[in-house]
Amino acid sequence: MLSKSNHVLSFAKDLHSILGKQVLVENRKFVQILTLNRPKQLNVLSSYMVSRLLELFLAYEQDPGVRLIILKGNGRAFCAGGDLASPFQRITQGDWRLGADYFWKEYNLNYVIRTYDKPQVSILNGIVMGGGAGVSVHGRFRVATENTVFAMPETASGLFPDVGASYFLSRLPGFFGEYLGLTGARLGGAEMLACGLATHFVPSVRLPLLEEELCKTFLNDAACVSQIIAKYAEKPALNKKSAYHQVDIINKCFSRGTVEEVLSSLEIEAAKKNDDWISLAIQSLKKASPTSLKITLRSIRDGRLQGIDQCLVREYRMICHVIRGDISRDIFEGVRAMLIDKDKNPKWEPSQLDLVTDSMVDGYFSRVDDKGWEDLKLPSRTNYPPSTLAKL
């Protein structure tokens, strides 16, 4: 009969074995292939996965035998976001800072990827949302396919686009980033390529060949990687109904100074023409958390003038206020409605845009008044590779 200590040791070994399979590592000479491996959960990032990825990226950066990192997902998703249910369960059970630890590690990972010294190729053959964008869009190469579905749907859950989204959304053409961040609109692979979120489009049937050539070629630099991907890439046509064809209207509406003005402008355009994307945008804005919408718009606007480090430090302040619930508790209602009860009928408080005051919005961007709290500390980095996003 096993003793209590042996039971604990056995459980720890089993848990380590299970967690260890959440990120699969394949060593291919000069290439490390990392596979997110929670297919039933759409590869949402657990706390373990975030810690493991950060550990691996930092180790590979110091390893002269590693010239390239390939990041992909197992199943029909690359990564559908961060694992919100787990940290918020911890928050409701005790100290909110237990949940903040998750975001501290995640934002550090985002920063390391954005400032990484070696090329990263993210294979986005499936769903890419939230935290999945954080571990891919900041990297050098993002390969979309016909199966790619991208979105930043946080405002529908009482959150805001984080993981450095205020940096990369604000650098998309015109005000397309505001459109994506406020409405949570979904993009296909062709649209990701058109707006700059993806660097290449490769049909999924060619991915095995692309991966094999990347692994067998002696890679001198990022230019060599780019040349190989280009051999398998193509320029897909945009769907006729794609919102990206409507950039003039998007710029007109989403350049407004307030969310109320954005919504009003869209309703004026809807009265002129019956376009599906306009109707969907209006519906999304009306269903989303009013508080989330207002802090999202300000976050993206601030991001236009800030570096990635400044954006992540600010977003950490914002997420800490969100999970503390000291201004609004919409995130708890959003998690309940979307992830726990799944009734998809959140009751926001405040319930209307005009009830969310400027002082409330300002509160999310201030330091957190809590003993022991400190601003996000990012690792010292010397490498800032040129971005492949538009207008950087």
N, C-alpha and C positions, 0 to 999 in steps of 0.2 A: 504493500500500500504506500502510495506516494505521500511524503510529508507536505505540509503547507508550503514550505519554501520551495520544494521541488515542483509543486503545482504552479507557483508563481513563475518560476524559471521556465517551465514548459510553456505557459501562456505567453510569456515575453518572447520566446523563440518563435512561437506560432505567429504572433502579431508581427514580429520583424519580417518573417517570411512573406506574410500577406502584403505588408506595406512595401517590401522590397520589389514586388512585382508591379507596382503602380508606375514605375519608370523603368523600362527595359533598356539595357545598354548593350550595344553591339560594336565591337572594336574591329574596324576594317582598315588595318594598316595605318594610314595617315588620317583616317576619317572616323569620327565617333557618331554613331546613329543612336539617337535617343527617341524612344517611342513612348508616348503617353498611353498608359494601359489600364484605363477604367472604362471600357467600351459600354458597359451597361449604364454607366452614369455619364455618358457622352464625354468622358475624359475630363470632367471638371476637376480643378486643381485642389487637391487636399493639402493640408498643412505639410504633410510629409513630402508630397510631390514638389511643393515650392522649395522646401529646405534642400531636398535632394538635387533639384535642378541648379540651385544656387551653388551648392557644393561642387557639382560636376563642372559647371561653367568656370568657376574660379580655378579648379584644378587643371582643366584643359588649357587655360590661358598660360599657365606656367610650364606646360609640357611641350617641348619642341617636336615631339612625335605626333602632335595633333595639329593638322592644318585646316580642318574643316569640321563643323558640327552640322549634322542634319537632324532636324526636329520634326517629328510627325506624330500622328495619332492612330491608334488602333480602332477599327470600326468605322462608323459613318460620321464621326466627328473628329476634327483636329483637337479642339477643346472648346466646350460650350461655356466656359467661364470659371470663376472661382467657386469653391464649395461654400456657399453662403450659409447653408443650413447648420453646418457644424460650428463655425465660430459664433453664430447668433444663438445657438443653443447654449454655448458656454457663457455668453453674455447674460442671458436670462437666468442662468444658474448662479451667477456670482459677479465678480469684478469685470466690468466692461473692458478693462485693459487686457484680459485674456483674449478677447476677440481682436483687440488692436494689434496684438503680437502677430497675428496672421497677416495683416495688411503691411506691417513694418517689414516683414520678410519678403512679401510679394513685391513691394515697391523697390526694395533693394535689388531683387532679381531683375525687375524691369530696367533699372538704372545700369546694372552690369551688362545686360544685353545691348542696351542702346550705345554703350561706350566700349563695346567689346573689340579686342584687337584682332580677332580672327573672324573669317566669314562664317555666317550661319545661314543655312538654307532651310526655311520652314516650308513643309509640304502641306498646303492648306486644302486637302482633298476632302472637304466636308464642312461641318458646322464650325464657325469661328466667331465666338462672342465673348465680350467682356474680358476676363482674364486670359482667354485664348489669344485675344488681340495683343495683350500686354507682353506675352512671351514670343510673339512673332513679328508684329508690325515694327517693333524697335530694332529688329535684326536687319542684316544687310540684304538678304534675298527672301522674297515671299512669293511662292509659286502657287497660284490659284488654278483651279480646274473647273470643268463644267458642273462639278458636284459642290462647289464652294457656296456656302451661305454665310455671309458676314452680317453682324449687327452689334450695336451697342445699346441694348434694350433696358438699361438701368432705370430710366425715369418711370417705367411701368411698375417697378418694384419698390419705389420709394428711395432709390439710391441715385447716384449720378455717375456718368462715365469717368472711371478713374484709371488706374494702371498707366498713368501718363497720357490718357486720351486727350486731355486738354492741350497737350503738346502736339500730338499727331493729327487730331481733328482740326485744330486751328490752322494747320499748314496745308490742308487740302485746297483745291482751287476755289476761289471765291468764298462763298458761305455754305459750301456743301457740308462742311464739318458740323456747323450748327444744325443743319437739317438732319444729319444722321444722329447727332447726339440728343437732340430734343425729341425726335419722333421715334427713334429706335428702328428706323426703316431698314429693311433687309436688302443686301446687295448680292448679286451673283458674281462669279469669277470675272466675267467680262467687265462688269462695272467696277470691280476692285482695281482692275488693271487700268481702266480709263481714268479713274480719279487719283491713282498713285498709291493706293493702299497695298496693291500687289505690284511686284516688279516684273513678273512674267506670268503668262498663261500657258499651261502645258496640258493637253488632253490626258485624262487619267490613264488611258491605255499605254501611254508612253512613259509613265512615271518609273516603272521598274527598269527600263533601259536608261533613263536619266540617272537614277540612283546608282546603277551599276557603273556607268561611265565616271561619275563623280568619285566613286570608290576606287577605281582601278587606275585613274590618271594621277600622275605626280603633279600636285597643285602648287604652282609657284606663288600665286597671289589671287586676290579677289577677281582680277580681270580674267584670269584663266577659268575660274568658276563661272563667271558671267558668260563667257564664250561657250562653255559646255551647255549651260541651260538654254542659251539662245538657239542651239542646234535642234532642240526639241520643242521650242516654243512657237506659238502662232499668235496672230492678232485676231481675236474673235469679234464678230459683229455684235453690237449691242442690240438687245431686244427693243422692238419698236415702242414698247410701252415703258421702257426704262425711264425713271425719273431723271437720269443723267442727261437725257435729251432736253430737259427743261431747266437747264442751269440759269437761264436768264430770269425765269420766274422765281426760282429758288433764291438767287442772289437778291432779287427785289424784296422778297418777303422775309427771308431769314437774316437780312442785314439790319433789321429794325432794332431799336434800342431796348425794347422790353418784350417779354413773352406775349403780353396782351396785344402789342402792336403786330407781332409776328402772326398771331392767330387771326386778328382782324384783317390783315393783308391777304392771308390765305382764303378767308371767307369771301373777300371781294373778288379774288381770282376765280373762286368756285362758282360765283354768280355769273361770270363771263363765259366759262367753259366747263363742261362736265368731264373732267379728267380724273381717272381713278386714283392717281397718286396724290392729287390734292385732297380728295375726300378721305383717303387713308391717313394722310398727314394730320388733317383736322381731327379725325376720330382719335388718333393716337395722342394728340396734345390734350384733348378733353378727358381722356381716360387716365392720363398720367398724374402722378403726384404734383400738385401745384408748387409745393416747396422744392421738389427735385428739379422741376423745369426751371425755376428761377435761379437756383444755384448752379445748374448746368450751364445756362447761357452765360452767366458771369464768369464761370470757370474757363470756358472756351475762349471768351474774349480776353481774359487775363493771360491765357496761354499764348496768345498771339505775340505777346511782348516778353515772354519768359523762356529761359532755357529749360531743358528737360529736368535738371536738378531742382530748379525753382518750382516747376509744375508739380513734381512729386512731393516736395516738402509741403506745398500748399494743399495738395490733395489729401495728404495725411492729416493735416489739421481738419479738413472738411470731413473725412471719414470718421475721425474720432468724435466730432460733434454729432454726426449721424448716429453712431452706435451708442453714444451716451444717451441720446434721446432728450438732450437738454433744451432743444429748440422745437423740434417736432419728432414724433415717434412713428413717422410714416414707414420707415424701413421695417419695423416690427410688424406693422400691418401688411406691408407688401410681401414679406417672407411668409406670413401666415396664409395670405390669399393665394400666392403663387406656388409656394413650395410645400406647405404643410397641409392645410385644408384643401387647397387647390380649387377653391370656388371661383377664383379669378374675379372677385368682386370686392376689392379693397375699399375701405371707408377712410378717405384721407382727412387729415386734420392739420392745418386748415383745409377746407374743402374747395375753396375758390382762389383763383389767382390774386384777386384784389385784397384778399385777407392775409396774404403773405407780404409783410411790410419790408421796407428796405433795411430796417434795423435787424430784422430776423435774418435776412440774407447776409448782412454784414457779420453777424455772429458766427456763421460757418467758416469765415475766413480769418477769424481771430485765433490767438493762442488759447489753448484749453486751460481753464482755471481749475486745476485739479492737482493736489499734492503729488509730487513725484513724476508728473507728466513732463515730457520734453519733446521738442520738435524732432522730426525724422532725421536721423544721421545716416548719410550715404557714404559708402567707401571711397577712399581717395582713388581717383582715376586720372590717367594721363591721356587716354585715347578718346578722341571725339571724331569718329569716322564721318565722312560726308554723307548726308542723308540722301536717299533716293526719293524722298517725298517732295512734292511740288513746293516751290516758294520757300525753301528753308534758307 
